[in-house]
Amino acid sequence: MMSQAATFCSLPPASQHALLQLMQAVLVQSRPLDKTSAALFKELPQTLHAGLVQASGTLLRRLNYYWYCVFAQPLPQLPVTTNQVAQLVSALCQPWSAGITARADEVADTEAQHLLRDGCPDWLEQAAMQIDNWPTIRHALAQAPTRFVRVNSLKTDKAALKRRFDLEQIGWRDVAAVPNALEITTDAALFRSKAFRDGWFEQQDAGSQYLADQLPVSPGMKVIDACAGAGGKSLALAARMQAKGRLLSMDVEEWKLNALKERAKRAGAGNIETRLIVSSKTIKRLADSADALLLDVPCSGTGVFKRNPEGKWRHQAEHLTELLALQADILRRYSKMLKVQGHLLYATCSILPQENQQQIKRFLAEQPQFELLRDEFIDPANTGWDGFYYALLRRNS
């Protein structure tokens, strides 16, 4: 456990203060980790960024474990108080007391405490315990995420990007199962690189890239990404379409689509058109129009808890119930945008069967005109990627 202690104790004073600000924003004010981190980075030297990312991620991925080590009691329901966060960060960033060390050793040596050690909240344990290899997945989700990039074939190829990375001292490794993916093996500031400014790559998990590759698309098609968000999968689809045809990227949040416009411009993805979903009429007007349809639906995000660890502590069982109803509604209404013989890719970044196989089973029972061609669970424990699920369907009538 001393290596985990070193994660916090090795932070310089400026980073310790930034960690306190970050934890108060997330745990007290319920602000998003990524946006808060970005704001703090502007105040810190670049050399301190990687250490703060590591420390904040480690703390949030196993928040209930560290809470128990410091306070000798279970983590209360969020939000917690500013004073409690200050005590937590202060205790972790100093040489650990005998009490903290003893409790850390107790959890490490007790087989029954794996739930706590892996930083798993009760709601997630109850929702996921039906998965066969859940303990292995639970442990995988408590680890730090790996960084991956997608080579933007609209502007370069993998060989050229590797050479550019070598010149910019960015370490990389091939990903055998994903043709356009590279694993980043150093703490390089990717977004400050010339390769990024030139649009040669996008940062995107290998599992997300693999998932986007499962939707059959080709140049000249009309493709709809109906839950596009900031557009990582839209950009991947645009590259496979060679920026030819029409790719309609839609979402209910305008700020995400605005971010996608900037990314598409940098990537040279000129076939992407964004459209805000303002009402059900937006969907109805597109009935029977798409050759291919991606529904990357809102979900629990349980597959990306390595990358978005604060999600563990915000979601509850009742939130999952709401998501299941929303997913079923999106499947039912949005699938009508697909042409006969068109392909629909249903996708989540969830490990939970309730959102995945069970959701598709219900949809097919209600919509016999659709046929399941294949589905796959992308297991974060087996791949080292984030966790995803997809189901490829075809509309036959």
N, C-alpha and C positions, 0 to 999 in steps of 0.2 A: 504493500500500500504506500510505501514511501515514494514510489515514482509518481503516484497520483498527487501526493502532497507537494512534490517538487513542481508540478504543473502550476500551482498557485504561488508557492513561496519564492519561485525564481522570477516572478514578475517584478519589474522595477516599480518604484512608487507611482509614476505617472500611469502605468498600466493598471496598477491596483485601484487607483482612483477611478479610472475609466471602467474597470470591471464593476465597481460599486454602482456607478451611474447606469451602466447597462442593465444590471440585475434589478435595480429599482424601477427602471422604465418597464421592463418585461414583467416582473413579478408583482409590482405594486400598481403600476399605471396601465398594465395590459397592452403595452405598445409592442409592435412587431420587432423581432430581433434584427432582421436585416436592415431595415430603415434606420433604426437606432444606431446600429454599428456603423453604417455609412456616415452618419452625422458625426460620430465620435472620431472616426478615422481622420476627418479633416483637421482635428485638433492635435493629433498624435503624429510623430515622425513615422515614416513608412516602415522603418525597421522594427517598430513595435506592433504592427498590425497583426502579423502571424501569431504572435504570442497571445494577444488578446482574443483572437478568434479561437485558438486552441483552448484557452482557459474558460471562456464563456460557454463554448460548446460542451466541454467536459462537465461543467457544473450543471448545465441544463439537461443534458442527456441522463444524468444520474442524480437529479435534484433531491429526490426523497432519500437516497443513500447519504448524501452529504448533510442533509438536514438532520438525519438521525445521528450521524457522527458528532455534529456540533451541539444539538439540543437534547439528545437522548430521548426523543419522542417522535411520533410520526409527523410527516408533513401535513399541516392543516390545509384546508381548501383555499385556493387562491381567490382574491389577492391576499398577500400577507402584508405586514406593516413595514414601513420604512425602517424602523428601528430593528426589526428582525432581520431584514436584509443586510443592514450594516453589521450586525453581530455575526451573521453567517460569513460574509466576505472577509471581515477582519480576522475571524478565527481561522479561516482556511489559508489566508495569505501570510500568516505568522507561522513560526515553527509550531507544529502541532503539539497540543498539550497531551499529557499522559491519558486523559479521559478520551479525547478524540482518537488517539492512536489505538487505545484498547477497544473502542467500539468498532473501528475500522477492521481490526484483526478479528474481532468476533464475527462480523458479517462475512469476512473473507473465508473463515474456517468452518462456517456452518452451512451445510448443504441446503437446509430449508430456507436460507436467506437469499437465494439466487434472485428471487423476485425483487428484493430491495437493491441488491448489488447491481442488477441490470437496469435500475432506474425505471421500473414499470409501475404505473399507477393501477389501482384496483380495477377501474373501468376497462382498461385495455386488457388486463389479464382475463377478466370475465368474457370479453368479446372475442378473444383470440384463442382461448384454451381448447377449442375444438380442432384447431390446426394440428396435424400430426407431429410436425417438428417445431412446434411453437417455442419450446425452451431455446432451441438453437437460433431461431429467428429473433427472439427477444434479446438474446445476447448480442447478435449481429447489429441490431438497431441501437445498441448502447455504445457502439464504436464510432470513432471519427470518420466522416465521409471521405471518399477519394475524389479527387478532382479529375474531370474528363472534359475534353473539348470535341466538337464536331468540325471536321474540315469542311469549309464552305466551297463546294465544287463549282459554284458559280464564278469564283474568282481565282481558284488555285487548285492544286491537288495535294495529296498527302505527302509525297516526296518533297515538293517545294516547301510545304509548311514545316516539315522536319528540319530542312536546311535553315529556314528562317529562325526556328526555335533554337537551333544550335548556335547561330550567330548572336541571338539575344540571351543566351545562357539560360534557356528554359528547358528543364529536363522532361523527357517524354518516354513513353513506352507504348508499343502497339497493343490493341485490344483485338484478339483473334476473332471473336464472334461478331464484331460490329465493324464493318468495312471502313467507315469514315471517322471512327473514334480514336483518340489518343488519350492515354492516361498521363496526367501531369505529375511528375515525380519530385518536383522542387516547390519551394514556397514563392516562386516568382510572382510578381504583380502582373497578372495576365492582362488586365484592362489598361495598363499603362504601356503595353508593348506596341510596337509599330505594326506587327502582324494583326493585332486586334483592330487598331485604328483603320487599317486598310481593308478590314472586312474579311480576312482570310479564315477566321474561325468564330464559332460561338461556344461559350461554355455551356455544356449540356451533359447530364449524366448519361453514361453508356446505356443504361436500361431505357431511358427516355428515347434515345436514338433508335435502339433496337425496336421499341414499340412503334415508333413512327414509320419504320421500314415495313411494317406488316400490312399497311393499307396499300392496295394496288393502285398506283397512280402513274400517269405517263404524260408527256408533253401534249398540250392541246385540250386536256380534259377540263371540265368544270368540277372543282373540288371545294367542299365547304368544311372548314374547321369551326364548329359551332360553339365551342367553349374555349376559345383560343387563348385567353389570358394574355400574357405578355408575348406569346407567340413562338416559343422555342420549337414546337412541333410544326407550326405553320412554316417556319423558315426551313426546316428539314424537308418538308413536302415540296416547297417551292424549288429547292435545289434539285430534287429528284425529277421535277417537272421541267427542269432547265429554264425556269422562269417563263415558260410558254403555256398558254391557256389562261384559265382564270381560277384564282384561289381566293375565296371569300372567307375572311377571318372575322368571326363574330364573337361578341361578348356583351355582358350586361354592365360592365364597368368601363367607362370611357378612358380613364387614365391608363388602363392596361393596353388598350388599343393605341393610344398615343405613343406609348413606349414601343409598341410593335412597329409603328410607322418609322420611327427612328432606326430601329434595328434592321428593318427591311431595306431602308435607304442605304445603310452602311454595307449590307450584304449583297446589294444589287438584285434583290428579289422584286423585280418590277411588276410581276403578275399578282402580287398580293393587294387585295382591296379590303379595307376594314369597314365593318358596319356595326353600329351599336344596336343591340336588341332593346327596343323601347317598349314593346308590347308583344302580345301573341300574334298580332298582325304581321310583324316582321318575319316571323317564321312561316305563317300561312301563305304569304306572297311568294315564297320560294318552293312551294309544293312541286314534287316530281321534277326537280331541276338539276340535281347533283348526280354526277357519275360516281363520285366517292364522297363519303361523309365521315368525318372524325368527330366522335363524341367523347372528349376527355372530360368526364363529368366532375362536378364538385364532389369531393369525398373526404373521408376522415384524415387523409394524408399520412396514415400509419406507415406506409412504405418509405416515406422520406423523413422519418423522425431523426435519422442521423444528421440530416441537413437542416431540418427545421425542428429542433428539439423542444422548443417552447410549446409546440402543438400537443405534446404529451399531457401537459398540465392544464390546457384550456378546454379540451374536449371532455365531454361527459356522455353517459349512456343516452340521455335524452337528445343530445345533439346528433348522435348517430341515427336515432329514429327519424329525425327530421331530414337527414341526408338521404336515407333510404327512400323516403317518399319523393324527394326532389329528383333523385336519379331515375326513378320509375316514370315520373312525369316527363322528364326530358327525353327519355327513350321513346315513350309513346308519342309525344308531339313532334319532336325534332326528326324522328325517323321518316316522317312523311315528306321531307325535303328530297328524299332519295328517289331516283328513277328506278323503274323496273330493270332488273339485272345489275343494278348498282351495288356497290359494296359499302358496308357500314362497319367501322371499327369502334367498338365500345371500349373505353379505357379508363382505368383508375390508377392512382398512386397509393393504393390500399393493399394491405395483406389480408383483409377480412373477407371470408367467403360470402358474408351477408351482402356486401357491396359488389361482389364479383360473380362467381358461378351461380349463386342463388338468385341474383338480380336478373341475369340472362335467362335462367330457367323459367322464371315467372313471365318475362317478356315473350319468350317463344311460345309459351302456353296460351298467351292472349293474342298473339300476332302470328298465325300460322303461315302467312305469306313470306315470312322470313325464315331462312335456313342457317344454322350454325355450320360454318366451314371448319373452323378450328378455334381453340382458345388456349391460353397459356398463362400460368402464374410465374412471374419472374421473381425468384426467391432471393432475397438479399443475403441470406446465409450461404447460398451456393455460388453466387456470382460475385459478391463484393460490390455490386451496384446497389442502387435504391430498389425498393420493392414495387412491382407493378403487376397489373393484370390486363389482358386484352382478350376480346372475343371478336372474331371476324365473321360478319353475317352477310348474307346476300338476300336481296329482295327479289323473290321469284314471280310475284304477281301483284 
